[in-house]
Amino acid sequence: MVKTPWCSIIIPTLSDNPPTLKSLPPPEELERLGIELIVSKDMGWRNASRTRNLGAMKARGEVLCIIDDDAAFDFYKLVDVIKKFLNESVVLWIEVPHILIVSRNNFFSAGGYDERIRPIMAETVELRMRFKRMGLRIHDIVPEMIDLRHLREHPEPRYLLNQKHLTWIYLEYRYLPLWRLIWRKNPLEVARRVKWVLEWLLYRRYKRRSILSKR
């Protein structure tokens, strides 16, 4: 009889052999510890948020641990941190390289990562806000706690695209009043931001948040 894992490690990637695998023990050790490994391959959509969500759909564990494919860390320290800090009201988080540890129920209740927001860091801002709106507490993991290292340079987000998506997020969560989102001294900047707001209103109406959400 196959034992149901308590935790699923999900690695979204474009690669057939992501570097993060080097930080994990052999499959038989993962099985002994009750941990499932899912390498979620991006099949051409170039959207890490969708790849993460697809990995979560395949997962059987009650705890989801979603890790960027270019992270190096001490696996056993990571497991200790999960067991020590995680519960139904807490989300464990590292921004770069991105690691999210959350209960399966809370991840699916949130609707996963918002696939409408391109994965250049704004999508993690959105998900943090969503978790907080659900009443969950974000516990930031200090990289030294798990000997975390980034194995490759993280490209700088494209400024305008990131600003556009942050505008969408602030609009969605009413983080700033509308006039603050739009008003700039440069009329071209104002026009650009009005366009962004209108685009988001259309996205909200006609595009689902993710493959995990009902709308």
C-alpha positions in Angstrom: 0.0 0.0 0.0 1.4 3.4 -1.0 1.7 5.8 1.9 0.2 9.2 1.4 2.9 11.9 1.7 2.5 14.6 4.4 4.4 17.1 2.3 4.8 17.7 -1.5 7.9 19.6 -2.8 7.0 21.2 -6.1 9.7 22.6 -8.4 8.4 24.6 -11.4 11.0 24.6 -14.2 11.8 24.9 -17.8 14.7 22.4 -17.4 14.8 18.6 -17.5 17.3 18.7 -14.6 16.7 21.7 -12.4 19.6 22.7 -10.1 17.4 22.5 -7.0 17.3 18.7 -7.3 20.9 18.7 -6.1 19.7 19.8 -2.6 17.3 16.9 -2.2 18.1 13.4 -0.9 17.6 10.3 -3.0 14.0 9.2 -3.8 14.1 6.4 -1.2 15.0 8.9 1.5 12.2 11.2 0.5 9.8 8.3 0.6 11.0 7.3 4.0 10.3 10.8 5.3 6.9 10.9 3.7 7.8 13.6 1.2 6.6 13.7 -2.4 8.7 15.3 -5.1 7.0 16.9 -8.1 9.0 18.5 -10.9 6.4 20.6 -12.8 7.6 21.3 -16.3 6.6 24.4 -18.2 5.5 23.1 -21.6 5.8 26.3 -23.5 3.5 28.9 -21.8 6.5 30.6 -20.1 4.5 31.3 -17.0 5.9 30.1 -13.7 2.7 30.8 -11.9 0.8 28.4 -14.1 3.6 25.8 -13.7 3.4 26.1 -9.9 -0.4 25.8 -9.9 -0.2 22.7 -12.1 2.3 21.1 -9.7 -0.1 21.8 -6.8 -2.9 20.1 -8.7 -0.8 16.9 -8.9 0.3 17.1 -5.3 -1.0 14.6 -2.7 0.6 16.1 0.4 -1.3 18.2 3.0 1.6 20.6 3.0 2.8 22.2 -0.3 6.4 23.4 -0.5 6.9 25.3 -3.8 10.6 26.1 -4.5 12.2 27.9 -7.4 14.4 25.7 -9.6 17.6 27.6 -8.9 17.8 27.3 -5.1 20.4 25.5 -3.0 19.6 24.7 0.7 20.0 22.3 3.5 17.1 19.9 3.0 16.9 18.6 6.6 17.0 22.2 8.0 14.1 23.0 5.7 12.1 20.1 6.9 12.8 21.1 10.5 11.6 24.7 9.8 8.4 23.4 8.2 7.6 21.2 11.2 8.5 23.9 13.7 6.6 26.9 12.3 3.9 25.7 9.9 0.2 25.4 10.9 -3.2 26.2 9.4 -2.9 29.9 10.2 0.7 30.4 9.0 2.4 30.7 5.6 6.2 30.3 5.4 7.8 32.5 2.8 11.1 33.5 1.2 11.1 36.0 -1.6 14.2 35.2 -3.7 14.8 32.5 -4.6 11.1 32.1 -4.1 9.9 29.5 -1.6 6.3 29.2 -0.4 5.3 26.6 2.2 1.5 26.5 2.9 -1.2 24.0 3.7 -2.9 22.5 0.7 -6.3 23.8 1.9 -5.1 27.4 2.2 -3.4 27.4 -1.2 -6.4 26.1 -3.0 -8.7 28.4 -1.0 -6.6 31.3 -2.3 -6.9 30.1 -5.8 -3.2 29.6 -6.2 -0.9 32.1 -8.0 -2.7 34.6 -10.2 -1.7 33.6 -13.7 -2.9 36.9 -15.2 0.1 38.6 -13.5 3.4 37.7 -15.2 5.9 36.1 -12.8 8.4 38.9 -12.4 7.9 39.2 -8.6 4.6 41.1 -8.7 2.7 37.8 -8.6 4.2 37.0 -5.2 3.1 40.5 -3.9 -0.4 39.6 -5.0 -0.4 36.2 -3.3 0.9 37.6 0.0 -1.9 40.2 0.0 -4.5 37.4 -0.7 -3.2 35.3 2.1 -3.4 38.3 4.5 -6.9 39.0 3.4 -7.7 35.4 4.3 -6.5 36.1 7.9 -3.3 34.1 7.5 0.1 35.2 9.0 3.2 35.4 6.8 6.3 34.0 8.5 9.4 35.1 6.6 12.1 32.5 6.7 15.6 33.9 7.2 17.8 32.3 4.5 20.5 31.4 7.1 17.9 29.1 8.8 18.2 26.7 5.8 21.6 27.7 4.4 19.8 29.1 1.3 21.7 30.2 -1.7 20.6 31.5 -5.1 22.4 29.5 -7.9 22.0 32.0 -10.6 21.5 35.7 -11.0 17.9 36.8 -10.9 17.1 39.1 -13.8 15.9 42.6 -12.8 12.1 42.9 -13.4 11.2 44.9 -16.5 10.2 48.2 -14.9 7.1 49.2 -16.8 5.6 45.7 -16.8 6.2 45.4 -13.1 4.7 48.8 -12.4 1.7 47.8 -14.5 1.1 44.6 -12.5 1.6 46.4 -9.2 -1.0 48.9 -10.3 -3.4 46.0 -10.9 -2.7 44.5 -7.5 -3.1 47.9 -5.7 -6.4 48.4 -7.6 -7.7 44.9 -6.8 -6.9 45.2 -3.0 -7.6 48.9 -2.7 -4.2 49.4 -1.4 -4.1 53.0 -2.7 -7.0 55.3 -3.8 -7.6 55.4 -7.6 -6.3 58.9 -8.0 -3.0 57.9 -6.4 -2.6 55.1 -8.9 -3.3 57.3 -11.9 -2.1 60.8 -11.1 1.3 61.8 -12.5 2.8 65.1 -13.6 3.5 63.8 -17.1 0.2 63.5 -19.1 1.6 60.5 -21.0 2.2 58.7 -17.7 -1.4 59.5 -16.7 -2.7 58.1 -20.0 -0.6 54.9 -19.5 -1.9 54.3 -16.1 -5.5 54.9 -17.1 -4.9 52.2 -19.8 -3.6 49.8 -17.2 -6.6 50.3 -15.0 -9.0 49.7 -17.9 -7.0 46.6 -18.9 -7.3 45.2 -15.4 -11.1 45.7 -15.3 -11.3 43.7 -18.5 -9.0 41.0 -17.2 -11.0 40.7 -14.0 -14.2 40.2 -16.0 -13.1 37.9 -18.7 -10.0 36.0 -17.5 -9.8 33.5 -14.6 -7.3 34.0 -11.9 -5.9 30.6 -12.4 -6.6 27.0 -13.3 -7.4 26.4 -9.6 -10.0 29.1 -9.3 -13.7 29.2 -10.2 -13.4 32.6 -11.8 
